[in-house]
Amino acid sequence: MAEVKSHEFDAFLKRKPLPVRLFLVYGPDRGLVSERAAAVASASGVNLGDAFSVVKLEAGEIGSQAGKLMDEMNAIGLFGGERLVWIRNAGSEKGVSDALDMLAKMPPGDSTLVIEAGDLKKGAALRKAAESASQAVAIACYADDGRALQALIDQELASEGLRISPAARDRLMETIGGDRLASRNEVRKLALYCRGREIIEEQDVEEIVGDASAISTDDAIDAILKGDREAFLHAIQKIVSSKTPVFLVLQGCLRQFQLLEIMRAEMDEKRVPAGQVIATLGRHLHFRRRPIVENALKIWTGPAIRRETQRLQSAILQSRQRASLEDTIAMQTMLATVLQSGKR
């Protein structure tokens, strides 16, 4: 089935029954990823309220063990019937991509697989496994364009019987759009604030709507690399308000330092400048992030990067062992890294 483009999703979801049982939902818009994964899960026909039919796992729980996911997909429900296996926060976990590759080559069973992932590059193993299989679908989720935002506003306000003035709509459009879930929450908050009235004015938007236009874990990670504590806290505040798990930032920070470790080792071994290493090993980096990563390579030594990587790995393990303290562990760890970057 290859890839379902962002604008094709609604039409795809109307197909009953869905043509495949393996779904990868990925992209930088975490809110939209979550929303579309939930829509696919609902369309699967499995009763989402039945704890015996739905299994939810974190990708980190699978790690490199493809067999764990295979066992879940091949298991038989306690009372029979179809099952749903829902994987969240996937990225570079080898076990998830290997299992998806194997499942795509098997006859479809009674289980549906939905995988939620972040922003996967074109050559990422998980994305490649989904896009190259006839029995799987990859659903891309990118930030809403103007038309999608207009539709979102109209949908939410119509449910409350509200209209919005042109000036208020323009102002609202300026403050939403980076993350679907955050955008929807802001429009709902505005509708609740104006409930009982006929029309929303620009002043209402200014009084109640926060800036949800640029929710991105990259913003927080870049602030960490720059040692900018205030920018980090501002980015985290946006992420929390969008209901994006803070753990994802910690996970992204670890991946960034693992990449720094590889790049720094290349610099030290071949005695080449940071810019040259980024040109070869960092081609996938967005052009706006390259100067930040280049500066980090200049101020962090190889041993220091390795120590920080080990500390981040330890924090992720602790957050998994003590789920109730996940946010606290993540925040304390990343703040310490911000301070380390600032000192350098």
N, C-alpha and C positions, 0 to 999 in steps of 0.2 A: 504493500500500500504506500510505501515511502512516506512523504511528509504532507501533512495537512497544513496549509498556510493559515496564518492568523485570521484572514478575512473569510476563509472557507469553513471555519469551525462550526458555526451555527447550522449551516446546511448539512455538514457531515453528521452532526448529532441527531438530525431528524431522521436519519436512515434507521429503520427498524426491521429486523434486529441489526445491531452494529456488525459490520462485516468481519471484524477480527476480535480477538480476545486479549491482545497484548498492546498496551498503550504506554508511550513515553511522552509526558507533558513537561516541557522545559522552556527556559528563557530567563532573561534578566528581570522581568516583571513578576516578582514572587507572588503578589496578590492575584494576578491573572492566572498564574500556574495553579495556585490553590483552588481558585474558582472553577477553572476548566477541568481539573482533576476530579473535583467533586461532581461536576456535571456528567463526566464520563462514568463515574462510579454509579450515579443515579440511573443513567441510561443502560447500565449493564443488566438491569433486571433483578439484581441481587437485593434482598431486603437489608438495607444498611443498618437497621435497628436490631438485627439478629447477630448477637455476639458470636454465635457458633458458625455463622456464614461469612463473617468479615474478619480478616486478619490485618492489623496495621503494624508495620515495622519501620524502624529507622534504618536507613541504608548502612549506617555505622555498625548496626547489629549483625549485618551480613558480611561486611568487609570483603575478604578474599574468598569466603566460603560459599561458592555457588551452590553447593549441595543443600545448604539451609533453605535457600529460596526454592530450589527444585522440589524439596520435600514438602514445603507449604503448598506449592502449586499442584502437586500430585496427591495431596491428602484428600480424604473423603470426609465430608461434613458429618457431624454427629447424627443428624437427622436426614442425611442425604441432601440432594439438591445442589444447586450451583453455589460457588464460593467466589469471594473477591479477596485478592491479596493486594494490599495498598502499601507501597513503599514511599517513604518521604525523605526529603533532603539528600537525594542521590547526587553523586558527582563523579569522582574517579574510582569508585569502589569496583575492583576487578570482579568480585563475586557477582555483582548485580549485572554487569555487562556480559559476563560469561554465561550466566543463567539465561538472560534474555536471548542470547545467540543460540543456545541449545533449545530453548522452548520454541523459538521461531522455526526450527527444523523438525519439530515433532507434530503429530496430528493434534488439533485443538481438543482440549479436554473440557471439563466442566468448570474450570476456574478462570476467572478474568484477572489480569495483572494490570495495575495502574502504577506507574512510577513517576513521582514528582522529582524534578531535578532543577538545578540552577541554570546559569547561562553556559551551555555546552558549545565548545568550538566545533567547527565543521568536521575535524578529524577525530573528535573524542570517541572513545571506544563505545560508550553507551549509545550515543547518537548514531554512530555508524551501524551498530547492531540493529537498531530500530529501522533506520532508513533503507537498509539493504535487504530487509526481510519482507516477503510477501504476506506474512501472517502478523505483521506488526505495523503500528502507526506512530509516527513522531509528530507531535503537535507543538508548534512553536508559539511562544507567548512573548511578544514585544510590547513596549509601552504604547498605549492607545494614541492613535492619531486624532486630528480634530474631529473627524466625522464620528469616530467611536465615542469620544468624550461627549459630543452633543447628544448622541443616542442614550448614553448613560444618564446624563442630566435629565433628559425628557422622560426616561423610564422611571426614575426615582421620584421626580416631582409629580408626574401624572398619578402615581399611586396614592399621593396625598392630596390630589385635586388642586395643585398649586401651579401658577404660571410665574415666569421670571422675566423681568425687563431686559431689553438688549444690553444696557450698560452693566447690569448685574451679571448677565450671562458672560459677557466679555471678561469681567473681573474674576468670575469663578473659573473660567477656562485658564486664566493665568496661574491659578494656584493649585490645580490638580493635573494629573496626567502621568506622573512617574510610576505609580503603582496602582493597579486596578482596585485592590481591596481598600487601600488608603483613600483613593478618589471616591469610591462608593460610600465609605464611612463619612467622609466630609460632606457629601451631598445629602446623605440621610440626616446628618446632624443639622444641616441648614434647614431641611424640610421640617424637622421636629421643632426647631426654633421658631419657624414661621407658620406653624400649624394653626388653622383657624382663619388665616388671611387668604386673600385672593391672589396677590402678586408679591414676588420677592424683589426688593430693591437693592441697589448697589451697596448701600450702607449696611444692610443685613449681612451681605457676604463679607464685608470688611470686619464686622463685629464678631462673627462666629466661625469663619472658615480659616483653618491653619494652612500653612504652606506644605502641600503634599505633592509638589510638582517634581521633586527629584529624590525620591526614596531610592537609595542604592547602597548595597554593602560596600561597593568600591569606594564610596565617599569616606566611610569609616576607616577602611583599610589604608587609603591614601593618607588620611590624617595621622594614622599610627606611624606610617613610614616617615612622615614629615616631623613627627614629634609635636604635633599641634593638638594640645589637650582640649582647647575650646572647640576646635572644629570637630574633633572626635565626639565630644559630648553632644554637640549639635546634631551630628549625623546619627548618633545612637538614639537621640530623642525622636527623630523622624522615623527611624526604623521601628522603635517600640510603638509609636502612635499608629503605625501601619499594621501592627500586630504580626510583624515579621519576627521570627524567633532570633534572639540575640546570639544563640548558639551558631547560627549560620555565619555570622560575622567572625566568630572565633575560628570556625572551620575554614573560612576564606582566608583569614590571617595566617593560619598554618600553611595552607597551600602557597600563599605568597612567599613565606619565608623558606619553604622547601624549594621554590623556584630560585630565590635569592641564593640559597646554598649551592645549587647547581651552577648558577652563573658566576658566583664568586670563586668557586673552585676552578672554573674555566679561566677566569681572569688571572688567578695566581699561577696556574700551571703553564699557561701559554704567554703570560705577561702581556696581555692585551688590555686596552682601555674598556671601561664599562659600556660605552656607546657601541663598540664593535661586538661585544658579547650580546647585547640586547638585539642588535641587527640580525643575529643568527638564532639565538635561543628565545628571544622575546618577540618574535614576529607577530604573535597572536595578540600582543598587548595593544590596547587602544592608544592611538597616537598621543592623546592628552595625558596618559598615565606614564608614558615612557620617561619623561624627564624626572618624575618622582622616583621611579624605580632606579634610574641611573644614579641619582643622588644618593639613594639608600645603599647602593653597591659601593659607593665611594666612602661612606661614613661607617659602614659595618664591616668588620673584619670577618674572615672565614670562621675562626673559632667562636666569635661572638654570635654569629648567625646560627651555628650548630647548637650552641647553648640555648638560644632563644627558641629554636625549633623544638628541642627536647622539652623545654618548659611548656610550650603550647600543646605538644602531644600529651604531656602529663595532665594538663588542665582538661583536655577533652576526655581523657580516661576518667578523671575524677567527676566530671559533669555527668558521665554516663553511669557511674557507680552511685552517685548521690543526686538523683534527678531533681529532688526538691530544691537543691542549691545551684542548679544549672546556670541561671542568670547571674547569680552572685559570683560564682567561680569565673564565668566568662568575662564579666565586667572587670573584676579585680585583675585578672590576668592581662587583659588588653590595656588597661590603664597603666600597668607596670611596664608594658612594652612601649607605650606612648612616652613614658618618662625616660626609658632607656634611649629611645630615638632622639628625644629632646636634648639629653645630655651630650650625645654625640655630635 
